[in-house]
């Protein structure tokens, strides 16, 4: 034990730093929209609803299952804390493979990984799929790169891990693509992976969990819809930021052009691969290119998309201190490209110092609870007050309908919507107005919450509220309507 502590002092220090950096995230209020959706679908799962059929969002299922297991934001964030600590530990092992005799490079990379995965700058504090998928991806790469010739079992297990990452979010498939392309076109199979025997097991491991998931939905007579919602619908999502719809438009989204750039970059690397003294440094640049492609798929400036780039980014930074000539200049060019893209897309980064100051002021009694909540969003206090009202004026199994984009109301008051949809923007973007109206008639909610700031209330819904509901309370910008016959 003493030797272990002595040999891993720096890693232990990083893990402790990570714990304290992430500690405030455990005590944040419910305020982040995506987490609200995850927890709402998780609540639905706990109540026996079938994903996608009975309660709706368009990501693969693992993030919702994890939210259902957590049951609350605190435990969801606690799971994230454990996941990040495990990711850092595995990444530390990967660094020893990439930089075996260069402890300074290992330390630089590990510090960067710790900071960017934990600080709120790129939403490291939020329980998004991108940060959860780091753990299985890093573990899979450790299995494949940790030995010159990993066994079939290790290759199969790596495939299972990649599959889990994909079942968190589809873009993880590009991490898999990076290692497959590297092994097939850039490596020496006898030294790294016996392709004839092991590539099959790697891909079999990828397919198995996805196939089992499909069989589960097939058993519930919802296979076609599951594939459409969780996988195919994401193709339209790629272009929807710029085109305003979820219809597939690869040229408009720029996906085709980005794909050509990626292929061109790989072609250059293939021609110049003999210039690399380290095949693993070559892999880090390939991985960075694939991860950047994945982060830019939808043209959305969400900061948490950058988390997928984080491991390869840290490796790339550390390699600059060791490489020379062409390899170093290409690494610098990749980082410059990331900076230009970040500036052009204007990724939504978040404050760091004020985040920790807000937590410190609250814990020291210098801020009351409402002011602490309002730091995250001015609407948070009214959200909590609305949830408290719903909790005391409805029963556990009575549905509540929210016309607005505050899905965290549902897990806060532990109630579910009357239909599949959890937010107004889902109803509008996915053209579910008729379906939602039908669910309101078949399963009329006791309470309807109307956000005055939300535009797009359609006439049929407005008429239903006017004819069958009575406004009983206004909390901030939230109007609360109770069913007349209740």
Secondary structure, DSSP 8 states (H G I E B T S, - for coil): -HHHHHHTHHHHHHHHHHHHHHHGGGG--S--HHHHHHHHHHHHHHTT--BTTTB--SS-THHHHHHHHH-SHHHHHHHHHHHHHHHHHHHHHHHHHHSTT-HHHHHHHHHHHHHHHHSGGGTTTS--HHHHHHHHHHHHHHHHHSSTT--HHHHHHHHHHHHHHHHH-GGGHHHHHHHHHIIIIIS-HHHH--HHHHHHHHHHHHHHHHHHHHHHHHHTT-HHHHHIIIIIHHHHHHHHHHHSSSS--HHHHTHHHHHHHHHHHHHHHHHHGGG-S-HHHHHHHHHHHHHHHHHTTT---BGGGGGGGHHHHHHHHHHTTT--HHHHHHHHHHHHHHHHHHHHHT-B---SHHHHHHHHHHHTTSS-HHHHHHHH-TTHHHHHHHHHHHHHHS-TT--EEEESS-THHHHHHT---SSS--SHHHHHHTT-HHHHHHHHHHT--SEEEEETT-----HHHHHHHHHHEEEEEEETTEEEEEETT-
